[in-house]
Amino acid sequence: MTHPAHTYRQFSVQGATPLGLVVMLYDGAIAALQRAVTAIEDHDIQKKCHHLNRALAIIVQLEGTLNMELGGEVAQTLKAFYGYARAQAMKANIENSSEILRSLIEKFSTVREAWYEADHRPSPPPTTPASERSLHAPSPTPKSGSWRISG
């Protein structure tokens, strides 16, 4: 018998746009980071490691799907962000720092919002082939200065 939550997630993924899938990955990373914060505060090292590993796996997946050729500067910026995020997650793990993770959650939430907005804006005219509009999936255009990669 299939669990209802699993079935719901499966249909959500199947019906999602490419940008919607990226948003789902961001949601998963944010949730895993939030759970790692809770585990740190509960002094549960095993759960902290489990949730950080999950977040790191999602970050690696996001980084691995970047289209550097078509994504241009945005893809380069996202690649740098993902590298920064991996380093910060590792630092938070070593230092047992919920503050580092909270800062990372804020940054992920900001970038996630840009992807969400890109997914919900009207489609571009059909003159550009879909393959030319992809980066992970199509690229969000974060507002200049809306987020920075800083410690």
Steps between C-alpha positions, in 0.01 A plus 500: 500500500636840402528772761277801410779756556729309264229487234436874538872582462526274197211677324637841599835421341341353187283807448765761578665730250880488478513817712250347740735205548783740587270671753421157650872430537548833675208419729662168582837660574340766721297239690809282555700800623217597737490145637878511547460821704244327721730200541789726603278671757387156626864382517413211266817445299363205303196695375714808431730295278207330327329830414822673396582207272155531344547875447845442350364235263238745376759776456724263302198406284423867434863571413524193278204603289625849418535565128821704499496541122153654474475642851773759463563731793198380697622139483847613613345690792288201600803269478687733737197512731476121514872470576460759774193317637686168515793663682267675748308178570827320570618787723169493690539126548855532637416798722154368592367843402130559455579868424694407185213279389240771566701739283519236227124440525443875444718496189331187363158653568593813303625304199203264524268799477669609176445152352138501620437840340660384176275193500187709549559782255339483156671274245736663250386525138546175303775651277777370731536119503452350846852353492645852479307617807645244739770528761400248769179538347431857387695763688356724767629850490567604859470873549841658505626509856204299632735239644867471559730214571664604824588343830 
